[in-house]
Amino acid sequence: MNYLGGPVFWILMFVAIAALVMFFERFFELRRAQIDWQDFLKGVINVLSIGNEDEALAICEDTPVPVANVVATAIRHRGGSALALREAVDAQGRAEISRLDRRLVALAVIGYIAPLLGLLGTIFGFIRTVMLVAGSDIVQRSELVNGAVAAMVQAAAGLAVAVPAAVMYSGLRIRMDRIVTELEAAATEIVGYILSKEGRK
């Protein structure tokens, strides 16, 4: 009996490859999204302090990261009310977070369903073994052993996919949470600066 056979096993292999692709794509995307936001914001505020809003916007546009997009939104809405400014910055922040968060949920789902797929493959394997026994008067011990091993391989494959997927998701989630914290801090600081500069609250 082929220990690696069965549709569930190959589904798990496909899921494992998909998880790796998702992880590396998100890892490099999140890595590109991180900058020293305090230094960046200090430079933008220095430019704004001399009244050069166009140059400040150009700096943001030349820095394609979430913090820069949020700061650019604040600069563009600086002439509106305090409420409109905060709402615009909040909306941009949510959009940036949503963009960064895509595919992370899919990676978490893989971690959840892989053990269940492995269990399903194990059940199918034991069903095949029982049917083999029921359909033959003489069954060799090797056939029973092979059937049992093939069934257990499915469960092991499910765990072998789920554990790395959970670790990868946790690592990306930690990096994502750090970016969100920095994004919120930058948004609060730029909004506070714009409002204080114009004497508003």
CNS distance restraints for C-alpha pairs under 8 A (distance, minus, plus):
assign (resid   1 and name CA) (resid 143 and name CA) 7.40 0.50 0.50
assign (resid   1 and name CA) (resid 146 and name CA) 5.83 0.50 0.50
assign (resid   1 and name CA) (resid 147 and name CA) 6.77 0.50 0.50
assign (resid   1 and name CA) (resid 150 and name CA) 7.46 0.50 0.50
assign (resid   2 and name CA) (resid 150 and name CA) 6.95 0.50 0.50
assign (resid   3 and name CA) (resid 146 and name CA) 7.29 0.50 0.50
assign (resid   3 and name CA) (resid 147 and name CA) 7.99 0.50 0.50
assign (resid   3 and name CA) (resid 149 and name CA) 6.74 0.50 0.50
assign (resid   3 and name CA) (resid 150 and name CA) 4.23 0.50 0.50
assign (resid   3 and name CA) (resid 151 and name CA) 7.78 0.50 0.50
assign (resid   3 and name CA) (resid 153 and name CA) 6.73 0.50 0.50
assign (resid   4 and name CA) (resid   9 and name CA) 6.60 0.50 0.50
assign (resid   4 and name CA) (resid 150 and name CA) 6.77 0.50 0.50
assign (resid   4 and name CA) (resid 153 and name CA) 7.22 0.50 0.50
assign (resid   4 and name CA) (resid 154 and name CA) 7.91 0.50 0.50
assign (resid   5 and name CA) (resid   9 and name CA) 6.55 0.50 0.50
assign (resid   5 and name CA) (resid  10 and name CA) 7.61 0.50 0.50
assign (resid   5 and name CA) (resid 150 and name CA) 7.65 0.50 0.50
assign (resid   6 and name CA) (resid  10 and name CA) 6.92 0.50 0.50
assign (resid   6 and name CA) (resid 121 and name CA) 7.53 0.50 0.50
assign (resid   7 and name CA) (resid  11 and name CA) 6.15 0.50 0.50
assign (resid   8 and name CA) (resid  12 and name CA) 6.20 0.50 0.50
assign (resid   8 and name CA) (resid 117 and name CA) 6.66 0.50 0.50
assign (resid   8 and name CA) (resid 118 and name CA) 7.25 0.50 0.50
assign (resid   8 and name CA) (resid 120 and name CA) 7.51 0.50 0.50
assign (resid   8 and name CA) (resid 121 and name CA) 5.38 0.50 0.50
assign (resid   8 and name CA) (resid 154 and name CA) 7.35 0.50 0.50
assign (resid   9 and name CA) (resid  13 and name CA) 6.36 0.50 0.50
assign (resid   9 and name CA) (resid 118 and name CA) 7.51 0.50 0.50
assign (resid   9 and name CA) (resid 121 and name CA) 6.93 0.50 0.50
assign (resid   9 and name CA) (resid 154 and name CA) 5.88 0.50 0.50
assign (resid   9 and name CA) (resid 157 and name CA) 7.06 0.50 0.50
assign (resid  10 and name CA) (resid  14 and name CA) 6.21 0.50 0.50
assign (resid  11 and name CA) (resid  15 and name CA) 6.14 0.50 0.50
assign (resid  12 and name CA) (resid  16 and name CA) 6.06 0.50 0.50
assign (resid  12 and name CA) (resid 114 and name CA) 6.85 0.50 0.50
assign (resid  12 and name CA) (resid 117 and name CA) 7.25 0.50 0.50
assign (resid  12 and name CA) (resid 118 and name CA) 7.71 0.50 0.50
assign (resid  12 and name CA) (resid 157 and name CA) 7.06 0.50 0.50
assign (resid  12 and name CA) (resid 158 and name CA) 6.65 0.50 0.50
assign (resid  12 and name CA) (resid 161 and name CA) 7.21 0.50 0.50
assign (resid  13 and name CA) (resid  17 and name CA) 6.36 0.50 0.50
assign (resid  14 and name CA) (resid  18 and name CA) 6.22 0.50 0.50
assign (resid  15 and name CA) (resid  19 and name CA) 6.11 0.50 0.50
assign (resid  15 and name CA) (resid 110 and name CA) 7.10 0.50 0.50
assign (resid  15 and name CA) (resid 161 and name CA) 7.84 0.50 0.50
assign (resid  16 and name CA) (resid  20 and name CA) 6.37 0.50 0.50
assign (resid  16 and name CA) (resid 161 and name CA) 5.70 0.50 0.50
assign (resid  17 and name CA) (resid  21 and name CA) 6.28 0.50 0.50
assign (resid  18 and name CA) (resid  22 and name CA) 6.13 0.50 0.50
assign (resid  19 and name CA) (resid  23 and name CA) 6.05 0.50 0.50
assign (resid  19 and name CA) (resid 107 and name CA) 5.96 0.50 0.50
assign (resid  19 and name CA) (resid 110 and name CA) 7.13 0.50 0.50
assign (resid  19 and name CA) (resid 165 and name CA) 6.50 0.50 0.50
assign (resid  20 and name CA) (resid  24 and name CA) 6.28 0.50 0.50
assign (resid  21 and name CA) (resid  25 and name CA) 6.09 0.50 0.50
assign (resid  22 and name CA) (resid  26 and name CA) 6.03 0.50 0.50
assign (resid  22 and name CA) (resid 103 and name CA) 6.61 0.50 0.50
assign (resid  22 and name CA) (resid 104 and name CA) 7.80 0.50 0.50
assign (resid  22 and name CA) (resid 107 and name CA) 6.94 0.50 0.50
assign (resid  23 and name CA) (resid  27 and name CA) 5.85 0.50 0.50
assign (resid  23 and name CA) (resid 107 and name CA) 7.50 0.50 0.50
assign (resid  23 and name CA) (resid 168 and name CA) 6.55 0.50 0.50
assign (resid  23 and name CA) (resid 169 and name CA) 7.60 0.50 0.50
assign (resid  23 and name CA) (resid 172 and name CA) 7.81 0.50 0.50
assign (resid  24 and name CA) (resid  28 and name CA) 6.15 0.50 0.50
assign (resid  25 and name CA) (resid  29 and name CA) 6.20 0.50 0.50
assign (resid  26 and name CA) (resid  30 and name CA) 5.95 0.50 0.50
assign (resid  26 and name CA) (resid 100 and name CA) 7.80 0.50 0.50
assign (resid  26 and name CA) (resid 103 and name CA) 7.52 0.50 0.50
assign (resid  26 and name CA) (resid 104 and name CA) 7.58 0.50 0.50
assign (resid  26 and name CA) (resid 172 and name CA) 7.52 0.50 0.50
assign (resid  27 and name CA) (resid  31 and name CA) 6.04 0.50 0.50
assign (resid  27 and name CA) (resid 172 and name CA) 6.64 0.50 0.50
assign (resid  28 and name CA) (resid  32 and name CA) 6.13 0.50 0.50
assign (resid  29 and name CA) (resid  33 and name CA) 6.30 0.50 0.50
assign (resid  29 and name CA) (resid 100 and name CA) 7.63 0.50 0.50
assign (resid  30 and name CA) (resid  34 and name CA) 6.58 0.50 0.50
assign (resid  30 and name CA) (resid 100 and name CA) 6.96 0.50 0.50
assign (resid  30 and name CA) (resid 175 and name CA) 7.24 0.50 0.50
assign (resid  30 and name CA) (resid 176 and name CA) 6.98 0.50 0.50
assign (resid  32 and name CA) (resid  65 and name CA) 7.33 0.50 0.50
assign (resid  33 and name CA) (resid  64 and name CA) 7.92 0.50 0.50
assign (resid  33 and name CA) (resid  65 and name CA) 4.98 0.50 0.50
assign (resid  33 and name CA) (resid  66 and name CA) 6.36 0.50 0.50
assign (resid  33 and name CA) (resid 179 and name CA) 7.71 0.50 0.50
assign (resid  34 and name CA) (resid  65 and name CA) 7.23 0.50 0.50
assign (resid  34 and name CA) (resid 179 and name CA) 6.61 0.50 0.50
assign (resid  35 and name CA) (resid  40 and name CA) 7.87 0.50 0.50
assign (resid  35 and name CA) (resid  65 and name CA) 7.81 0.50 0.50
assign (resid  36 and name CA) (resid  40 and name CA) 6.33 0.50 0.50
assign (resid  37 and name CA) (resid  41 and name CA) 5.87 0.50 0.50
assign (resid  37 and name CA) (resid  67 and name CA) 6.85 0.50 0.50
assign (resid  37 and name CA) (resid 182 and name CA) 7.13 0.50 0.50
assign (resid  37 and name CA) (resid 186 and name CA) 6.98 0.50 0.50
assign (resid  38 and name CA) (resid  42 and name CA) 6.01 0.50 0.50
assign (resid  38 and name CA) (resid 186 and name CA) 7.55 0.50 0.50
assign (resid  39 and name CA) (resid  43 and name CA) 6.28 0.50 0.50
assign (resid  40 and name CA) (resid  44 and name CA) 6.41 0.50 0.50
assign (resid  41 and name CA) (resid  45 and name CA) 6.05 0.50 0.50
assign (resid  41 and name CA) (resid  71 and name CA) 7.97 0.50 0.50
assign (resid  41 and name CA) (resid 186 and name CA) 7.23 0.50 0.50
assign (resid  41 and name CA) (resid 190 and name CA) 7.64 0.50 0.50
assign (resid  42 and name CA) (resid  46 and name CA) 6.12 0.50 0.50
assign (resid  43 and name CA) (resid  47 and name CA) 6.44 0.50 0.50
assign (resid  44 and name CA) (resid  48 and name CA) 6.19 0.50 0.50
assign (resid  44 and name CA) (resid  56 and name CA) 5.40 0.50 0.50
assign (resid  44 and name CA) (resid  59 and name CA) 7.23 0.50 0.50
assign (resid  44 and name CA) (resid  60 and name CA) 7.98 0.50 0.50
assign (resid  45 and name CA) (resid  49 and name CA) 5.92 0.50 0.50
assign (resid  45 and name CA) (resid  56 and name CA) 7.87 0.50 0.50
assign (resid  45 and name CA) (resid 190 and name CA) 7.91 0.50 0.50
assign (resid  45 and name CA) (resid 193 and name CA) 7.99 0.50 0.50
assign (resid  46 and name CA) (resid  50 and name CA) 6.94 0.50 0.50
assign (resid  47 and name CA) (resid  51 and name CA) 6.84 0.50 0.50
assign (resid  47 and name CA) (resid  52 and name CA) 5.76 0.50 0.50
assign (resid  47 and name CA) (resid  53 and name CA) 7.21 0.50 0.50
assign (resid  47 and name CA) (resid  55 and name CA) 7.03 0.50 0.50
assign (resid  47 and name CA) (resid  56 and name CA) 5.89 0.50 0.50
assign (resid  48 and name CA) (resid  52 and name CA) 5.37 0.50 0.50
assign (resid  48 and name CA) (resid  53 and name CA) 5.59 0.50 0.50
assign (resid  48 and name CA) (resid  56 and name CA) 6.35 0.50 0.50
assign (resid  52 and name CA) (resid  56 and name CA) 6.50 0.50 0.50
assign (resid  53 and name CA) (resid  57 and name CA) 6.20 0.50 0.50
assign (resid  53 and name CA) (resid  75 and name CA) 7.23 0.50 0.50
assign (resid  54 and name CA) (resid  58 and name CA) 6.17 0.50 0.50
assign (resid  55 and name CA) (resid  59 and name CA) 6.22 0.50 0.50
assign (resid  56 and name CA) (resid  60 and name CA) 6.44 0.50 0.50
assign (resid  56 and name CA) (resid  72 and name CA) 7.90 0.50 0.50
assign (resid  57 and name CA) (resid  61 and name CA) 6.15 0.50 0.50
assign (resid  57 and name CA) (resid  72 and name CA) 5.73 0.50 0.50
assign (resid  57 and name CA) (resid  75 and name CA) 7.18 0.50 0.50
assign (resid  58 and name CA) (resid  62 and name CA) 6.12 0.50 0.50
assign (resid  59 and name CA) (resid  63 and name CA) 6.44 0.50 0.50
assign (resid  60 and name CA) (resid  64 and name CA) 7.24 0.50 0.50
assign (resid  60 and name CA) (resid  68 and name CA) 4.80 0.50 0.50
assign (resid  60 and name CA) (resid  69 and name CA) 6.55 0.50 0.50
assign (resid  60 and name CA) (resid  71 and name CA) 7.14 0.50 0.50
assign (resid  60 and name CA) (resid  72 and name CA) 5.83 0.50 0.50
assign (resid  61 and name CA) (resid  68 and name CA) 7.20 0.50 0.50
assign (resid  61 and name CA) (resid  69 and name CA) 7.45 0.50 0.50
assign (resid  61 and name CA) (resid  72 and name CA) 7.58 0.50 0.50
assign (resid  63 and name CA) (resid  68 and name CA) 6.14 0.50 0.50
assign (resid  64 and name CA) (resid  68 and name CA) 6.59 0.50 0.50
assign (resid  64 and name CA) (resid  69 and name CA) 7.16 0.50 0.50
assign (resid  65 and name CA) (resid  69 and name CA) 6.44 0.50 0.50
assign (resid  66 and name CA) (resid  70 and name CA) 6.27 0.50 0.50
assign (resid  66 and name CA) (resid  93 and name CA) 7.65 0.50 0.50
assign (resid  66 and name CA) (resid  96 and name CA) 5.75 0.50 0.50
assign (resid  66 and name CA) (resid 183 and name CA) 7.16 0.50 0.50
assign (resid  67 and name CA) (resid  71 and name CA) 6.20 0.50 0.50
assign (resid  67 and name CA) (resid 182 and name CA) 7.81 0.50 0.50
assign (resid  67 and name CA) (resid 183 and name CA) 5.52 0.50 0.50
assign (resid  67 and name CA) (resid 186 and name CA) 6.70 0.50 0.50
assign (resid  67 and name CA) (resid 187 and name CA) 7.75 0.50 0.50
assign (resid  68 and name CA) (resid  72 and name CA) 6.01 0.50 0.50
assign (resid  69 and name CA) (resid  73 and name CA) 6.23 0.50 0.50
assign (resid  69 and name CA) (resid  92 and name CA) 7.51 0.50 0.50
assign (resid  70 and name CA) (resid  74 and name CA) 6.39 0.50 0.50
assign (resid  70 and name CA) (resid  89 and name CA) 5.98 0.50 0.50
assign (resid  70 and name CA) (resid  92 and name CA) 5.88 0.50 0.50
assign (resid  70 and name CA) (resid  93 and name CA) 6.07 0.50 0.50
assign (resid  70 and name CA) (resid 183 and name CA) 7.80 0.50 0.50
assign (resid  70 and name CA) (resid 187 and name CA) 6.51 0.50 0.50
assign (resid  71 and name CA) (resid  75 and name CA) 6.34 0.50 0.50
assign (resid  71 and name CA) (resid  89 and name CA) 7.83 0.50 0.50
assign (resid  71 and name CA) (resid 186 and name CA) 7.48 0.50 0.50
assign (resid  71 and name CA) (resid 187 and name CA) 6.65 0.50 0.50
assign (resid  71 and name CA) (resid 190 and name CA) 6.51 0.50 0.50
assign (resid  72 and name CA) (resid  76 and name CA) 6.20 0.50 0.50
assign (resid  73 and name CA) (resid  77 and name CA) 6.27 0.50 0.50
assign (resid  73 and name CA) (resid  88 and name CA) 6.87 0.50 0.50
assign (resid  73 and name CA) (resid  89 and name CA) 6.06 0.50 0.50
assign (resid  73 and name CA) (resid  92 and name CA) 7.09 0.50 0.50
assign (resid  74 and name CA) (resid  78 and name CA) 5.97 0.50 0.50
assign (resid  74 and name CA) (resid  85 and name CA) 6.38 0.50 0.50
assign (resid  74 and name CA) (resid  86 and name CA) 7.95 0.50 0.50
assign (resid  74 and name CA) (resid  88 and name CA) 7.23 0.50 0.50
assign (resid  74 and name CA) (resid  89 and name CA) 5.81 0.50 0.50
assign (resid  74 and name CA) (resid 187 and name CA) 7.93 0.50 0.50
assign (resid  74 and name CA) (resid 190 and name CA) 7.00 0.50 0.50
assign (resid  74 and name CA) (resid 191 and name CA) 6.51 0.50 0.50
assign (resid  75 and name CA) (resid 194 and name CA) 7.92 0.50 0.50
assign (resid  77 and name CA) (resid  84 and name CA) 7.53 0.50 0.50
assign (resid  77 and name CA) (resid  85 and name CA) 5.54 0.50 0.50
assign (resid  77 and name CA) (resid  88 and name CA) 7.29 0.50 0.50
assign (resid  78 and name CA) (resid  85 and name CA) 6.43 0.50 0.50
assign (resid  78 and name CA) (resid 194 and name CA) 6.61 0.50 0.50
assign (resid  80 and name CA) (resid  84 and name CA) 5.98 0.50 0.50
assign (resid  80 and name CA) (resid  85 and name CA) 6.18 0.50 0.50
assign (resid  81 and name CA) (resid  85 and name CA) 6.11 0.50 0.50
assign (resid  82 and name CA) (resid  86 and name CA) 6.22 0.50 0.50
assign (resid  82 and name CA) (resid 195 and name CA) 7.03 0.50 0.50
assign (resid  82 and name CA) (resid 200 and name CA) 7.17 0.50 0.50
assign (resid  82 and name CA) (resid 201 and name CA) 6.72 0.50 0.50
assign (resid  83 and name CA) (resid  87 and name CA) 6.09 0.50 0.50
assign (resid  84 and name CA) (resid  88 and name CA) 6.06 0.50 0.50
assign (resid  85 and name CA) (resid  89 and name CA) 6.25 0.50 0.50
assign (resid  85 and name CA) (resid 191 and name CA) 7.41 0.50 0.50
assign (resid  86 and name CA) (resid  90 and name CA) 6.00 0.50 0.50
assign (resid  86 and name CA) (resid 191 and name CA) 7.00 0.50 0.50
assign (resid  87 and name CA) (resid  91 and name CA) 6.04 0.50 0.50
assign (resid  88 and name CA) (resid  92 and name CA) 6.21 0.50 0.50
assign (resid  89 and name CA) (resid  93 and name CA) 6.05 0.50 0.50
assign (resid  89 and name CA) (resid 187 and name CA) 6.78 0.50 0.50
assign (resid  90 and name CA) (resid  94 and name CA) 6.17 0.50 0.50
assign (resid  90 and name CA) (resid 187 and name CA) 7.99 0.50 0.50
assign (resid  91 and name CA) (resid  95 and name CA) 6.23 0.50 0.50
assign (resid  92 and name CA) (resid  96 and name CA) 6.20 0.50 0.50
assign (resid  93 and name CA) (resid  97 and name CA) 6.20 0.50 0.50
assign (resid  93 and name CA) (resid 183 and name CA) 7.17 0.50 0.50
assign (resid  93 and name CA) (resid 184 and name CA) 7.63 0.50 0.50
assign (resid  93 and name CA) (resid 187 and name CA) 7.91 0.50 0.50
assign (resid  94 and name CA) (resid  98 and name CA) 6.04 0.50 0.50
assign (resid  95 and name CA) (resid  99 and name CA) 6.19 0.50 0.50
assign (resid  96 and name CA) (resid 100 and name CA) 6.30 0.50 0.50
assign (resid  97 and name CA) (resid 101 and name CA) 5.95 0.50 0.50
assign (resid  97 and name CA) (resid 180 and name CA) 6.87 0.50 0.50
assign (resid  98 and name CA) (resid 102 and name CA) 6.34 0.50 0.50
assign (resid 100 and name CA) (resid 176 and name CA) 7.60 0.50 0.50
assign (resid 101 and name CA) (resid 105 and name CA) 7.47 0.50 0.50
assign (resid 101 and name CA) (resid 176 and name CA) 7.53 0.50 0.50
assign (resid 103 and name CA) (resid 107 and name CA) 6.35 0.50 0.50
assign (resid 104 and name CA) (resid 108 and name CA) 6.40 0.50 0.50
assign (resid 104 and name CA) (resid 169 and name CA) 6.71 0.50 0.50
assign (resid 104 and name CA) (resid 172 and name CA) 7.67 0.50 0.50
assign (resid 104 and name CA) (resid 173 and name CA) 7.76 0.50 0.50
assign (resid 105 and name CA) (resid 109 and name CA) 6.20 0.50 0.50
assign (resid 106 and name CA) (resid 110 and name CA) 6.31 0.50 0.50
assign (resid 107 and name CA) (resid 111 and name CA) 6.53 0.50 0.50
assign (resid 107 and name CA) (resid 165 and name CA) 6.46 0.50 0.50
assign (resid 107 and name CA) (resid 166 and name CA) 7.77 0.50 0.50
assign (resid 107 and name CA) (resid 169 and name CA) 6.14 0.50 0.50
assign (resid 108 and name CA) (resid 112 and name CA) 6.43 0.50 0.50
assign (resid 108 and name CA) (resid 165 and name CA) 7.07 0.50 0.50
assign (resid 108 and name CA) (resid 166 and name CA) 6.50 0.50 0.50
assign (resid 108 and name CA) (resid 169 and name CA) 6.01 0.50 0.50
assign (resid 109 and name CA) (resid 113 and name CA) 6.12 0.50 0.50
assign (resid 110 and name CA) (resid 114 and name CA) 5.75 0.50 0.50
assign (resid 110 and name CA) (resid 162 and name CA) 6.73 0.50 0.50
assign (resid 110 and name CA) (resid 165 and name CA) 6.70 0.50 0.50
assign (resid 111 and name CA) (resid 115 and name CA) 7.69 0.50 0.50
assign (resid 111 and name CA) (resid 161 and name CA) 7.23 0.50 0.50
assign (resid 111 and name CA) (resid 162 and name CA) 4.29 0.50 0.50
assign (resid 111 and name CA) (resid 163 and name CA) 6.81 0.50 0.50
assign (resid 111 and name CA) (resid 164 and name CA) 7.91 0.50 0.50
assign (resid 111 and name CA) (resid 165 and name CA) 5.08 0.50 0.50
assign (resid 111 and name CA) (resid 166 and name CA) 5.17 0.50 0.50
assign (resid 112 and name CA) (resid 116 and name CA) 7.57 0.50 0.50
assign (resid 112 and name CA) (resid 162 and name CA) 6.83 0.50 0.50
assign (resid 113 and name CA) (resid 117 and name CA) 6.15 0.50 0.50
assign (resid 113 and name CA) (resid 162 and name CA) 7.66 0.50 0.50
assign (resid 114 and name CA) (resid 118 and name CA) 6.19 0.50 0.50
assign (resid 114 and name CA) (resid 158 and name CA) 4.76 0.50 0.50
assign (resid 114 and name CA) (resid 159 and name CA) 6.72 0.50 0.50
assign (resid 114 and name CA) (resid 161 and name CA) 6.20 0.50 0.50
assign (resid 114 and name CA) (resid 162 and name CA) 5.25 0.50 0.50
assign (resid 115 and name CA) (resid 119 and name CA) 6.14 0.50 0.50
assign (resid 115 and name CA) (resid 155 and name CA) 6.78 0.50 0.50
assign (resid 115 and name CA) (resid 158 and name CA) 4.42 0.50 0.50
assign (resid 115 and name CA) (resid 159 and name CA) 5.34 0.50 0.50
assign (resid 115 and name CA) (resid 161 and name CA) 7.89 0.50 0.50
assign (resid 115 and name CA) (resid 162 and name CA) 6.25 0.50 0.50
assign (resid 116 and name CA) (resid 120 and name CA) 6.11 0.50 0.50
assign (resid 116 and name CA) (resid 158 and name CA) 7.16 0.50 0.50
assign (resid 117 and name CA) (resid 121 and name CA) 6.19 0.50 0.50
assign (resid 117 and name CA) (resid 155 and name CA) 7.81 0.50 0.50
assign (resid 117 and name CA) (resid 158 and name CA) 6.20 0.50 0.50
assign (resid 118 and name CA) (resid 122 and name CA) 6.22 0.50 0.50
assign (resid 118 and name CA) (resid 154 and name CA) 4.79 0.50 0.50
assign (resid 118 and name CA) (resid 155 and name CA) 4.03 0.50 0.50
assign (resid 118 and name CA) (resid 156 and name CA) 6.89 0.50 0.50
assign (resid 118 and name CA) (resid 157 and name CA) 6.23 0.50 0.50
assign (resid 118 and name CA) (resid 158 and name CA) 4.13 0.50 0.50
assign (resid 118 and name CA) (resid 159 and name CA) 7.19 0.50 0.50
assign (resid 119 and name CA) (resid 123 and name CA) 6.25 0.50 0.50
assign (resid 119 and name CA) (resid 154 and name CA) 6.94 0.50 0.50
assign (resid 119 and name CA) (resid 155 and name CA) 5.23 0.50 0.50
assign (resid 119 and name CA) (resid 158 and name CA) 7.40 0.50 0.50
assign (resid 120 and name CA) (resid 124 and name CA) 6.27 0.50 0.50
assign (resid 120 and name CA) (resid 154 and name CA) 7.99 0.50 0.50
assign (resid 120 and name CA) (resid 155 and name CA) 8.00 0.50 0.50
assign (resid 121 and name CA) (resid 125 and name CA) 6.09 0.50 0.50
assign (resid 121 and name CA) (resid 151 and name CA) 6.52 0.50 0.50
assign (resid 121 and name CA) (resid 154 and name CA) 5.18 0.50 0.50
assign (resid 121 and name CA) (resid 155 and name CA) 6.84 0.50 0.50
assign (resid 122 and name CA) (resid 126 and name CA) 6.27 0.50 0.50
assign (resid 122 and name CA) (resid 150 and name CA) 7.81 0.50 0.50
assign (resid 122 and name CA) (resid 151 and name CA) 4.21 0.50 0.50
assign (resid 122 and name CA) (resid 152 and name CA) 5.65 0.50 0.50
assign (resid 122 and name CA) (resid 153 and name CA) 7.49 0.50 0.50
assign (resid 122 and name CA) (resid 154 and name CA) 5.38 0.50 0.50
assign (resid 122 and name CA) (resid 155 and name CA) 5.78 0.50 0.50
assign (resid 123 and name CA) (resid 127 and name CA) 6.11 0.50 0.50
assign (resid 123 and name CA) (resid 151 and name CA) 6.98 0.50 0.50
assign (resid 124 and name CA) (resid 128 and name CA) 6.23 0.50 0.50
assign (resid 124 and name CA) (resid 151 and name CA) 7.23 0.50 0.50
assign (resid 125 and name CA) (resid 129 and name CA) 6.31 0.50 0.50
assign (resid 125 and name CA) (resid 147 and name CA) 6.53 0.50 0.50
assign (resid 125 and name CA) (resid 148 and name CA) 7.12 0.50 0.50
assign (resid 125 and name CA) (resid 150 and name CA) 6.48 0.50 0.50
assign (resid 125 and name CA) (resid 151 and name CA) 4.25 0.50 0.50
assign (resid 125 and name CA) (resid 152 and name CA) 7.95 0.50 0.50
assign (resid 126 and name CA) (resid 130 and name CA) 6.11 0.50 0.50
assign (resid 126 and name CA) (resid 147 and name CA) 6.84 0.50 0.50
assign (resid 126 and name CA) (resid 148 and name CA) 6.46 0.50 0.50
assign (resid 126 and name CA) (resid 151 and name CA) 5.94 0.50 0.50
assign (resid 127 and name CA) (resid 131 and name CA) 6.13 0.50 0.50
assign (resid 128 and name CA) (resid 132 and name CA) 6.14 0.50 0.50
assign (resid 128 and name CA) (resid 147 and name CA) 7.49 0.50 0.50
assign (resid 129 and name CA) (resid 133 and name CA) 6.35 0.50 0.50
assign (resid 129 and name CA) (resid 144 and name CA) 6.58 0.50 0.50
assign (resid 129 and name CA) (resid 147 and name CA) 5.34 0.50 0.50
assign (resid 129 and name CA) (resid 148 and name CA) 7.18 0.50 0.50
assign (resid 130 and name CA) (resid 134 and name CA) 6.07 0.50 0.50
assign (resid 131 and name CA) (resid 135 and name CA) 5.91 0.50 0.50
assign (resid 132 and name CA) (resid 136 and name CA) 6.39 0.50 0.50
assign (resid 132 and name CA) (resid 139 and name CA) 7.89 0.50 0.50
assign (resid 133 and name CA) (resid 137 and name CA) 7.49 0.50 0.50
assign (resid 133 and name CA) (resid 138 and name CA) 7.93 0.50 0.50
assign (resid 133 and name CA) (resid 139 and name CA) 6.25 0.50 0.50
assign (resid 139 and name CA) (resid 143 and name CA) 6.83 0.50 0.50
assign (resid 139 and name CA) (resid 144 and name CA) 7.50 0.50 0.50
assign (resid 140 and name CA) (resid 144 and name CA) 6.85 0.50 0.50
assign (resid 141 and name CA) (resid 145 and name CA) 6.20 0.50 0.50
assign (resid 142 and name CA) (resid 146 and name CA) 5.92 0.50 0.50
assign (resid 143 and name CA) (resid 147 and name CA) 6.08 0.50 0.50
assign (resid 144 and name CA) (resid 148 and name CA) 6.16 0.50 0.50
assign (resid 145 and name CA) (resid 149 and name CA) 6.07 0.50 0.50
assign (resid 146 and name CA) (resid 150 and name CA) 6.00 0.50 0.50
assign (resid 147 and name CA) (resid 151 and name CA) 6.21 0.50 0.50
assign (resid 148 and name CA) (resid 152 and name CA) 6.26 0.50 0.50
assign (resid 149 and name CA) (resid 153 and name CA) 6.08 0.50 0.50
assign (resid 150 and name CA) (resid 154 and name CA) 6.84 0.50 0.50
assign (resid 151 and name CA) (resid 155 and name CA) 7.17 0.50 0.50
assign (resid 152 and name CA) (resid 156 and name CA) 6.31 0.50 0.50
assign (resid 153 and name CA) (resid 157 and name CA) 5.98 0.50 0.50
assign (resid 154 and name CA) (resid 158 and name CA) 6.27 0.50 0.50
assign (resid 155 and name CA) (resid 159 and name CA) 6.47 0.50 0.50
assign (resid 156 and name CA) (resid 160 and name CA) 6.01 0.50 0.50
assign (resid 157 and name CA) (resid 161 and name CA) 6.23 0.50 0.50
assign (resid 158 and name CA) (resid 162 and name CA) 6.10 0.50 0.50
assign (resid 159 and name CA) (resid 163 and name CA) 5.94 0.50 0.50
assign (resid 160 and name CA) (resid 164 and name CA) 6.99 0.50 0.50
assign (resid 161 and name CA) (resid 165 and name CA) 6.25 0.50 0.50
assign (resid 162 and name CA) (resid 166 and name CA) 6.07 0.50 0.50
assign (resid 163 and name CA) (resid 167 and name CA) 6.30 0.50 0.50
assign (resid 164 and name CA) (resid 168 and name CA) 5.99 0.50 0.50
assign (resid 165 and name CA) (resid 169 and name CA) 6.04 0.50 0.50
assign (resid 166 and name CA) (resid 170 and name CA) 6.13 0.50 0.50
assign (resid 167 and name CA) (resid 171 and name CA) 6.22 0.50 0.50
assign (resid 168 and name CA) (resid 172 and name CA) 6.25 0.50 0.50
assign (resid 169 and name CA) (resid 173 and name CA) 5.96 0.50 0.50
assign (resid 170 and name CA) (resid 174 and name CA) 6.21 0.50 0.50
assign (resid 171 and name CA) (resid 175 and name CA) 6.49 0.50 0.50
assign (resid 172 and name CA) (resid 176 and name CA) 5.96 0.50 0.50
assign (resid 173 and name CA) (resid 177 and name CA) 6.00 0.50 0.50
assign (resid 174 and name CA) (resid 178 and name CA) 6.34 0.50 0.50
assign (resid 175 and name CA) (resid 179 and name CA) 6.40 0.50 0.50
assign (resid 176 and name CA) (resid 180 and name CA) 6.24 0.50 0.50
assign (resid 177 and name CA) (resid 181 and name CA) 6.18 0.50 0.50
assign (resid 178 and name CA) (resid 182 and name CA) 6.28 0.50 0.50
assign (resid 179 and name CA) (resid 183 and name CA) 6.00 0.50 0.50
assign (resid 180 and name CA) (resid 184 and name CA) 6.15 0.50 0.50
assign (resid 181 and name CA) (resid 185 and name CA) 6.22 0.50 0.50
assign (resid 182 and name CA) (resid 186 and name CA) 6.10 0.50 0.50
assign (resid 183 and name CA) (resid 187 and name CA) 6.11 0.50 0.50
assign (resid 184 and name CA) (resid 188 and name CA) 6.14 0.50 0.50
assign (resid 185 and name CA) (resid 189 and name CA) 6.19 0.50 0.50
assign (resid 186 and name CA) (resid 190 and name CA) 6.13 0.50 0.50
assign (resid 187 and name CA) (resid 191 and name CA) 6.07 0.50 0.50
assign (resid 188 and name CA) (resid 192 and name CA) 5.99 0.50 0.50
assign (resid 189 and name CA) (resid 193 and name CA) 6.08 0.50 0.50
assign (resid 190 and name CA) (resid 194 and name CA) 6.18 0.50 0.50
assign (resid 191 and name CA) (resid 195 and name CA) 6.14 0.50 0.50
assign (resid 192 and name CA) (resid 196 and name CA) 5.98 0.50 0.50
assign (resid 193 and name CA) (resid 197 and name CA) 5.93 0.50 0.50
assign (resid 194 and name CA) (resid 198 and name CA) 6.36 0.50 0.50
assign (resid 195 and name CA) (resid 199 and name CA) 6.01 0.50 0.50
assign (resid 195 and name CA) (resid 200 and name CA) 4.80 0.50 0.50
assign (resid 195 and name CA) (resid 201 and name CA) 5.88 0.50 0.50
assign (resid 196 and name CA) (resid 200 and name CA) 5.77 0.50 0.50
assign (resid 196 and name CA) (resid 201 and name CA) 6.95 0.50 0.50
